[in-house]
């Protein structure tokens, strides 16, 4: 691979004094540049809307789990096992599919796996056998695992260094839009369209997403050079791609070991992500059981709290993104402070019986979960070369799901049944403090390598 800095020097030699490589490229290749800018908008739209759709066919069982559990007479631990089925395959698939996305068509793997997710979602809605449902959730985790790495890789390959962070920040809100939109849709379906039916909450979202997946197959984006355009390093010079030292002709496996597996920074980011996922799903996955059965809130009330957590996360993400732009070398510090405040919010959540207070606390938790997760995504892409972007995202995501969400699915109900729900949430609060400390441990390193 050509060092991007070499492209910058060459461009400067042929251009006007003080002219940036992208200005020279735009002047010399106006048609290509115009095509690139037009395609970039479409690629981002597909990545964003497509990931909203991913959540519309992912959380359907989770949100209706308490109703399904009571209808079938299952224990809390059985629901936890079904949720864990998704978590196990999703976590590992996110890693392996991320590696696959680095080497195949991003457009096809994204749209194809989204369509399969929709089909599986529809099937899950009509199954009440525990073992068959467990198997379908395993399969759903596999195909869903391709969606985050491939959509983030689209953005990473189409947006230069200066705008990659803001692109990822905006994309990050897609999971909140999908996560908040689904419970609102389910509330309308189960209370108005087909009261008492859970299957409709799988069927309607599944049909909608399946139809959109065909559109994404046609208009989704591959890497610019695979579409007959030039690489970011050619257009923007050194400002096009992450400035990570790249060994020419190094095998993909060696690059993975060098930039991901043995990177202390990536490993620390992965551990922080695991803690964030533990807190996130420790709250979200058990909202129906905790708020409904334990605290006595109605289904409409806890679904509204779930949706509000996701909705408030959107401005929360933009707030953290704004701070990241203003203080580019203090993201770890901001993430650490956010997690410490989150620990206090979780503590308040576990003993609250007021519905208005529940809505406020849920919104605060949403902002303080997803904001630091945004920082995880930006930092991950900033410390690896683009050739390893997909596998790095998948590797960090592996920590989140296999360690973080699995703990939320299994540890939370065990503590709740053997001790109390308060014990479960005290553990979540303690881990939020630990995550804040780990973030703060990266702050000195970040100040050293990132220019303010």
C-alpha positions as CSV (number, residue, x, y, z in Angstrom):
1,X,0.0,0.0,0.0
2,X,1.3,3.5,-0.8
3,X,2.0,5.7,2.1
4,X,-0.7,8.5,2.1
5,X,2.0,11.0,3.0
6,X,3.8,10.2,-0.3
7,X,0.6,11.1,-2.2
8,X,0.4,14.4,-0.4
9,X,4.0,15.3,-1.3
10,X,3.4,14.3,-5.0
11,X,0.2,16.3,-5.1
12,X,1.8,19.4,-3.6
13,X,4.6,19.2,-6.2
14,X,2.2,19.4,-9.1
15,X,-0.4,21.8,-7.6
16,X,-0.5,25.4,-6.8
17,X,1.4,26.7,-3.7
18,X,-0.6,26.0,-0.6
19,X,-3.2,24.0,-2.4
20,X,-4.6,21.0,-0.6
21,X,-4.6,17.6,-2.4
22,X,-8.4,17.5,-2.5
23,X,-8.6,21.0,-4.1
24,X,-6.1,19.8,-6.8
25,X,-8.0,16.6,-7.3
26,X,-11.3,18.4,-7.6
27,X,-9.7,20.7,-10.3
28,X,-8.1,17.9,-12.2
29,X,-10.9,15.3,-11.9
30,X,-14.1,17.3,-11.7
31,X,-16.4,14.5,-13.0
32,X,-14.9,11.8,-10.7
33,X,-15.1,14.1,-7.7
34,X,-18.7,15.0,-8.5
35,X,-19.6,11.3,-8.8
36,X,-17.8,10.6,-5.5
37,X,-19.7,13.3,-3.6
38,X,-23.0,12.2,-5.0
39,X,-22.4,8.5,-4.2
40,X,-21.1,9.3,-0.7
41,X,-24.5,10.8,0.2
42,X,-26.3,7.7,-1.1
43,X,-23.9,5.3,0.6
44,X,-24.3,7.1,4.0
45,X,-28.1,7.1,3.6
46,X,-28.1,3.3,2.9
47,X,-25.8,2.7,5.9
48,X,-27.9,4.8,8.2
49,X,-31.4,3.7,7.2
50,X,-30.3,0.2,6.8
51,X,-29.0,0.1,10.4
52,X,-32.3,1.5,11.6
53,X,-33.9,-1.4,9.9
54,X,-31.5,-3.8,11.6
55,X,-33.0,-2.9,14.9
56,X,-36.5,-3.2,13.6
57,X,-36.0,-6.9,13.2
58,X,-33.6,-7.5,16.2
59,X,-35.3,-6.6,19.4
60,X,-38.8,-7.9,18.7
61,X,-38.4,-10.9,21.1
62,X,-36.7,-8.9,23.7
63,X,-39.5,-6.3,23.9
64,X,-42.3,-8.9,24.1
65,X,-40.3,-11.4,26.2
66,X,-42.3,-10.9,29.4
67,X,-45.6,-11.5,27.6
68,X,-44.2,-14.5,25.8
69,X,-42.7,-15.8,29.1
70,X,-45.9,-15.6,31.0
71,X,-47.9,-17.2,28.1
72,X,-45.5,-20.2,28.0
73,X,-44.9,-20.5,31.7
74,X,-41.2,-20.0,31.4
75,X,-38.7,-19.0,34.0
76,X,-36.6,-15.8,33.8
77,X,-33.5,-17.9,33.2
78,X,-35.1,-19.4,30.1
79,X,-35.7,-16.0,28.6
80,X,-32.1,-15.2,29.5
81,X,-31.0,-18.3,27.6
82,X,-32.9,-17.3,24.5
83,X,-31.5,-13.8,24.6
84,X,-28.0,-15.4,25.1
85,X,-28.5,-17.5,22.0
86,X,-28.6,-14.3,20.0
87,X,-25.7,-12.8,22.0
88,X,-23.3,-15.7,21.4
89,X,-23.7,-15.9,17.7
90,X,-24.0,-12.2,17.2
91,X,-20.8,-11.5,19.1
92,X,-18.7,-14.0,17.3
93,X,-20.4,-13.3,13.9
94,X,-19.7,-9.6,14.4
95,X,-16.0,-10.4,14.5
96,X,-15.9,-13.0,11.7
97,X,-18.3,-11.1,9.5
98,X,-16.3,-8.0,10.1
99,X,-13.2,-9.8,8.7
100,X,-15.3,-11.0,5.8
101,X,-16.6,-7.5,5.1
102,X,-13.1,-6.3,4.7
103,X,-12.7,-8.7,1.8
104,X,-16.0,-8.9,0.0
105,X,-18.7,-6.6,-1.4
106,X,-20.0,-4.3,1.4
107,X,-23.2,-3.7,-0.4
108,X,-24.1,-7.4,-0.9
109,X,-23.1,-8.6,2.6
110,X,-25.1,-5.8,4.2
111,X,-28.3,-6.0,2.1
112,X,-28.2,-9.8,2.0
113,X,-27.8,-10.3,5.7
114,X,-30.5,-7.6,6.4
115,X,-33.0,-9.5,4.2
116,X,-32.2,-12.8,6.0
117,X,-32.7,-11.1,9.3
118,X,-36.2,-10.0,8.3
119,X,-37.1,-13.5,7.2
120,X,-35.9,-15.0,10.5
121,X,-37.7,-12.3,12.5
122,X,-41.0,-13.3,10.8
123,X,-40.4,-16.9,11.6
124,X,-39.6,-16.3,15.3
125,X,-43.0,-14.6,15.7
126,X,-44.8,-17.9,14.9
127,X,-42.7,-20.2,17.1
128,X,-43.5,-21.1,20.7
129,X,-41.2,-24.1,21.1
130,X,-38.3,-23.2,23.4
131,X,-35.7,-25.2,21.5
132,X,-36.7,-24.1,18.0
133,X,-36.9,-20.5,19.2
134,X,-33.4,-20.9,20.7
135,X,-32.2,-22.1,17.3
136,X,-33.8,-19.3,15.3
137,X,-32.2,-16.8,17.7
138,X,-28.8,-18.4,17.1
139,X,-29.3,-17.9,13.3
140,X,-30.6,-14.4,13.7
141,X,-27.4,-13.5,15.6
142,X,-25.2,-14.8,12.7
143,X,-26.8,-12.7,10.0
144,X,-27.2,-9.6,12.2
145,X,-23.4,-9.8,13.0
146,X,-22.5,-8.6,9.5
147,X,-24.6,-5.4,9.7
148,X,-22.6,-3.1,12.0
149,X,-19.1,-3.8,10.6
150,X,-20.2,-3.5,7.0
151,X,-22.2,-0.3,7.5
152,X,-19.4,1.3,9.5
153,X,-16.9,0.2,6.9
154,X,-19.0,1.9,4.2
155,X,-18.7,5.2,6.1
156,X,-15.0,4.7,6.9
157,X,-14.1,4.1,3.2
158,X,-16.1,7.0,1.9
159,X,-15.4,9.7,4.5
160,X,-11.9,11.3,5.0
161,X,-10.3,11.8,8.4
162,X,-11.8,15.2,9.0
163,X,-15.4,14.1,8.6
164,X,-15.2,10.4,9.5
165,X,-15.8,11.1,13.2
166,X,-18.9,13.2,12.5
167,X,-20.1,10.6,10.0
168,X,-19.8,7.8,12.5
169,X,-21.4,10.1,15.2
170,X,-24.5,10.6,13.0
171,X,-24.6,6.9,12.0
172,X,-24.4,5.9,15.6
173,X,-27.9,7.5,16.2
174,X,-29.4,5.0,13.7
175,X,-29.4,2.3,16.4
176,X,-31.3,4.7,18.7
177,X,-33.8,5.6,16.0
178,X,-34.4,1.9,15.3
179,X,-34.3,1.0,19.0
180,X,-36.8,3.7,19.9
181,X,-39.0,3.3,16.8
182,X,-39.6,-0.5,17.3
183,X,-41.3,-0.3,20.8
184,X,-43.5,2.5,19.6
185,X,-44.5,0.5,16.6
186,X,-45.1,-2.6,18.8
187,X,-47.2,-0.5,21.2
188,X,-49.4,0.6,18.3
189,X,-49.6,-2.9,16.9
190,X,-50.4,-4.8,20.1
191,X,-52.9,-2.2,21.5
192,X,-54.6,-1.1,18.3
193,X,-54.1,-3.3,15.2
194,X,-54.2,-6.7,16.8
195,X,-54.6,-6.6,20.6
196,X,-53.3,-9.6,22.5
197,X,-51.2,-10.9,19.5
198,X,-47.4,-11.0,19.7
199,X,-46.8,-12.5,16.2
200,X,-47.9,-9.2,14.5
201,X,-45.0,-7.5,16.2
202,X,-42.6,-9.8,14.2
203,X,-44.6,-10.0,11.0
204,X,-45.1,-6.3,10.1
205,X,-41.5,-5.1,10.8
206,X,-40.2,-8.2,9.0
207,X,-42.1,-7.5,5.8
208,X,-41.1,-3.8,5.8
209,X,-37.4,-4.5,6.3
210,X,-37.4,-7.4,3.7
211,X,-38.7,-5.0,1.1
212,X,-36.2,-2.3,1.9
213,X,-33.3,-4.8,1.8
214,X,-33.8,-5.2,-2.0
215,X,-33.4,-1.4,-2.4
216,X,-30.2,-1.4,-0.3
217,X,-28.9,-4.3,-2.5
218,X,-29.2,-2.0,-5.5
219,X,-28.0,1.3,-4.1
220,X,-25.6,0.3,-1.2
221,X,-21.9,1.2,-1.5
222,X,-18.7,-0.7,-1.9
223,X,-15.3,0.9,-1.5
224,X,-14.7,3.8,-3.9
225,X,-12.0,2.0,-5.9
226,X,-14.3,-1.0,-6.4
227,X,-16.8,1.4,-8.0
228,X,-14.3,2.9,-10.5
229,X,-13.4,5.9,-8.3
230,X,-10.2,6.7,-6.5
231,X,-9.2,5.9,-2.9
232,X,-9.4,8.5,-0.2
233,X,-5.6,8.6,0.0
234,X,-5.5,9.6,-3.7
235,X,-8.1,12.3,-3.4
236,X,-7.2,13.7,0.1
237,X,-3.6,12.7,0.5
238,X,-2.5,12.2,4.1
239,X,-5.9,13.6,5.3
240,X,-7.8,10.8,3.5
241,X,-7.1,7.7,5.7
242,X,-5.9,7.0,9.2
243,X,-2.1,7.6,9.6
244,X,-1.2,4.2,10.9
245,X,2.0,2.7,9.7
246,X,1.2,0.1,7.0
247,X,3.6,-2.7,6.0
248,X,3.5,-3.2,2.2
249,X,2.1,-6.5,1.1
250,X,1.5,-7.7,4.6
251,X,-1.0,-10.5,4.8
252,X,-4.5,-9.8,6.2
253,X,-3.9,-12.1,9.1
254,X,-0.6,-10.4,10.1
255,X,-2.3,-7.0,9.9
256,X,-5.1,-8.2,12.2
257,X,-2.5,-9.5,14.7
258,X,-0.5,-6.3,14.5
259,X,-3.2,-3.6,14.6
260,X,-5.9,-5.3,16.5
261,X,-5.1,-8.5,18.5
262,X,-1.9,-7.2,20.1
263,X,-2.8,-3.6,20.4
264,X,-3.1,-2.6,24.1
265,X,-5.2,0.4,23.1
266,X,-7.7,-1.7,21.1
267,X,-7.9,-4.3,23.9
268,X,-8.6,-1.6,26.5
269,X,-11.3,-0.1,24.2
270,X,-12.8,-3.6,23.8
271,X,-13.0,-4.0,27.6
272,X,-14.7,-0.6,28.0
273,X,-17.1,-1.7,25.3
274,X,-17.9,-4.9,27.2
275,X,-18.7,-2.9,30.3
276,X,-20.9,-0.5,28.3
277,X,-22.8,-3.4,26.8
278,X,-23.2,-5.0,30.2
279,X,-24.8,-1.8,31.6
280,X,-26.8,-1.1,28.4
281,X,-28.4,-4.5,28.1
282,X,-28.5,-5.1,31.8
283,X,-31.0,-2.2,31.8
284,X,-32.7,-2.7,28.4
285,X,-33.1,-6.5,28.3
286,X,-34.7,-6.6,31.7
287,X,-37.0,-3.6,31.6
288,X,-40.1,-5.7,30.9
289,X,-39.4,-8.0,33.9
290,X,-38.1,-5.4,36.3
291,X,-40.4,-2.5,35.5
292,X,-43.4,-4.6,34.7
293,X,-43.5,-7.6,37.1
294,X,-41.3,-6.3,39.9
295,X,-42.1,-2.5,40.0
296,X,-45.7,-2.7,38.8
297,X,-45.5,-0.4,35.8
298,X,-47.8,-1.1,32.8
299,X,-46.6,-2.5,29.5
300,X,-47.3,0.8,27.8
301,X,-45.3,2.6,30.6
302,X,-42.2,0.5,30.4
303,X,-42.2,0.4,26.6
304,X,-42.4,4.2,26.6
305,X,-39.5,4.3,29.1
306,X,-37.5,2.0,26.7
307,X,-38.3,4.2,23.7
308,X,-37.4,7.4,25.6
309,X,-34.0,5.9,26.6
310,X,-33.3,5.4,22.9
311,X,-34.7,8.7,21.8
312,X,-32.8,10.9,24.3
313,X,-29.7,8.9,23.3
314,X,-29.8,10.7,19.9
315,X,-29.2,14.3,21.2
316,X,-26.9,12.7,23.8
317,X,-24.7,11.2,21.0
318,X,-24.7,14.6,19.2
319,X,-23.6,16.3,22.5
320,X,-20.7,13.8,22.9
321,X,-19.8,14.2,19.2
322,X,-19.7,18.0,19.6
323,X,-17.4,17.6,22.6
324,X,-15.2,15.2,20.6
325,X,-14.8,17.8,17.8
326,X,-14.1,20.6,20.3
327,X,-11.7,18.5,22.4
328,X,-10.3,15.8,20.0
329,X,-7.6,14.7,22.5
330,X,-9.9,14.5,25.5
331,X,-12.5,11.9,24.3
332,X,-11.4,9.4,26.9
333,X,-11.7,11.9,29.7
334,X,-15.2,12.8,28.6
335,X,-16.2,9.1,28.2
336,X,-14.8,8.4,31.7
337,X,-16.8,11.2,33.3
338,X,-19.9,10.1,31.4
339,X,-19.7,6.6,32.8
340,X,-19.2,7.8,36.4
341,X,-22.4,9.8,36.1
342,X,-24.1,6.8,34.5
343,X,-23.3,4.8,37.6
344,X,-25.3,7.3,39.7
345,X,-28.2,7.2,37.3
346,X,-28.4,3.3,37.5
347,X,-28.4,3.6,41.3
348,X,-31.4,5.9,41.1
349,X,-33.2,3.8,38.5
350,X,-33.3,0.6,40.7
351,X,-35.2,2.2,43.6
352,X,-37.5,4.5,41.7
353,X,-41.3,4.0,41.8
354,X,-42.4,7.3,40.2
355,X,-43.3,7.2,36.5
356,X,-42.3,10.8,35.6
357,X,-39.0,10.2,37.4
358,X,-38.6,6.9,35.5
359,X,-38.8,8.8,32.2
360,X,-36.2,11.3,33.2
361,X,-33.8,8.7,34.5
362,X,-34.3,6.5,31.4
363,X,-33.4,9.5,29.2
364,X,-30.3,10.3,31.2
365,X,-29.2,6.7,31.1
366,X,-29.7,6.6,27.3
367,X,-27.4,9.7,26.8
368,X,-24.8,8.3,29.1
369,X,-24.7,4.8,27.6
370,X,-24.7,5.7,23.9
371,X,-22.5,8.8,24.2
372,X,-19.5,6.9,25.6
373,X,-20.2,4.1,23.1
374,X,-19.9,6.6,20.3
375,X,-16.4,7.5,21.6
376,X,-15.6,3.8,21.4
377,X,-16.5,3.6,17.7
378,X,-14.6,6.8,16.8
379,X,-11.5,5.7,18.8
380,X,-11.5,2.2,17.2
381,X,-11.5,3.6,13.6
382,X,-8.9,6.2,14.5
383,X,-6.2,3.7,15.7
384,X,-6.3,1.1,12.8
385,X,-5.8,1.4,9.0
386,X,-8.8,1.2,6.7
387,X,-7.8,-2.3,5.6
388,X,-8.6,-3.5,9.1
389,X,-11.6,-1.3,9.8
390,X,-14.2,-4.0,9.6
391,X,-12.3,-6.6,11.7
392,X,-11.4,-3.9,14.3
393,X,-15.1,-2.9,14.7
394,X,-16.0,-6.6,14.9
395,X,-13.3,-7.4,17.4
396,X,-14.3,-4.6,19.8
397,X,-18.0,-5.6,19.2
398,X,-17.1,-9.2,20.2
399,X,-16.1,-7.9,23.6
400,X,-19.3,-6.0,23.9
401,X,-21.6,-8.9,23.1
402,X,-19.8,-12.1,24.2
403,X,-18.6,-10.5,27.5
404,X,-21.0,-7.6,28.1
405,X,-24.4,-8.7,26.9
406,X,-23.9,-12.3,27.8
407,X,-23.3,-11.2,31.4
408,X,-26.4,-9.0,31.2
409,X,-28.5,-12.0,30.0
410,X,-27.2,-14.5,32.5
411,X,-25.9,-12.7,35.6
412,X,-28.8,-10.2,36.0
413,X,-31.6,-12.9,36.3
414,X,-29.4,-15.1,38.6
415,X,-28.7,-12.2,40.9
416,X,-32.4,-11.1,40.8
417,X,-33.8,-14.6,41.6
418,X,-31.2,-15.6,44.2
419,X,-30.7,-12.2,45.8
420,X,-32.8,-9.2,44.5
421,X,-33.1,-6.9,41.6
422,X,-31.3,-4.3,43.7
423,X,-28.3,-6.6,43.8
424,X,-28.3,-6.8,40.0
425,X,-28.4,-3.1,39.5
426,X,-25.7,-2.4,42.2
427,X,-23.4,-4.7,40.2
428,X,-24.2,-2.7,37.0
429,X,-23.5,0.6,38.8
430,X,-20.1,-0.8,40.1
431,X,-19.1,-1.8,36.6
432,X,-20.0,1.6,35.2
433,X,-17.5,3.0,37.7
434,X,-14.9,0.5,36.5
435,X,-15.5,1.5,32.9
436,X,-15.0,5.1,33.8
437,X,-11.7,4.3,35.4
438,X,-10.5,2.4,32.3
439,X,-11.5,5.3,30.0
440,X,-9.5,7.7,32.2
441,X,-6.5,5.4,32.0
442,X,-6.4,6.1,28.2
443,X,-6.6,9.9,28.6
444,X,-2.8,10.5,28.9
445,X,-2.0,8.3,25.9
446,X,-4.7,10.0,23.9
447,X,-3.3,13.5,24.7
448,X,0.1,12.3,23.5
449,X,-1.0,10.9,20.1
450,X,-3.9,13.1,19.1
451,X,-3.2,16.8,18.3
452,X,-5.6,19.2,19.9
